[in-house]
């Protein structure tokens, strides 16, 4: 059902860094209204006093109130996403879900089934698709300018130390976090899937070099595979980098040329070696989300909120739909099957 002339009303669950960013982006939109915040902590504990909206301690409390809204934005620990999405869909609300959509393919399938059953949208937050280099490389791939794709290498090297993995926090816990690929690097796996499709014949090696006392899982991995559509691929990642993020990059070798998009957040075209092709001047990429002790992916959440509004008003379609969200989770789950066997994390 389209919402034509009224403002889209949003509630946000999770008043941490990302939840506040969602709230702020909603407040800036003329066609949106931010109507409620939900968090197990108080407004004071969340440092959310600037948000002059009702504050609830649970979804049950929110839905028992007389607050009317259209969309629930889920910005909680990863392991809670699926159950909260299902709860909201059952209550006939649209859902915006931060990455990952869930921690298992099975939980994501349940979300998709419920969304179809209730005729409600599920928007998966993969904001790196909006970065100018991502938009550019998508066009290059789809137009065939690079020709047949031979090799794709994804490198993700960030710092995540004890300032990030707090002893009383959810990050680093297998049931709530899931692992480094879910929490830190799923955005880049999404870009890879968005550009080149599914993978097969996965092999991998994993290690925990510097987080043995702070996480339940690996901090480093080297993964090799084949693309279903042809070509070889690899993902090399680590959160054991010292001092500051090193890079998030993708190198693509095709039959007609080679490209590397790098920088700390896959935000710069470092190499464009395509004979006869003139590289256009791209708009600057938004900086990474700054969380003080560490930084994350590009601050593109305003594009996400705009897409939700435009989709619900019938002007466009979801940038990242629930099926794509499921595929990213399913790819990580298949990679982590190898990790769990190696680490005895069954």
Buried (B, 14 or more C-beta within 10 A) or exposed (E): EEBEEEBBBBBBBBBBEBBBBBBBBBBEBEBBBBBBBBBEEEBEEBEBEEBEBBBBEEBEBBBEEEBEBBBBBBBBBBBBBBBBBBBBBEEEBBBBBBBBBBBBBEBBBBBBEBBEEBEBBBBBBBBBBBBBBBEBBBEBBEEEBBEEBBBBBBBBBBBBBEEBBEEEBBBBBBEBBBBBBBBBBBBBBBBBBBBBBEBEEBEBEBBBEBBEEBBBBBBBBBBBBBBEEEBBBBBBBBBBBEEEBBBBBBBBBBEEBBBBBBBBBBBBBEBBEBEEBEEEEBEEBBEBBEEEEBBBBBBBBBBBBBBBBBBBBEEEEBBBBBBBBBBBBBBBBBBBEBBBEBBEEE
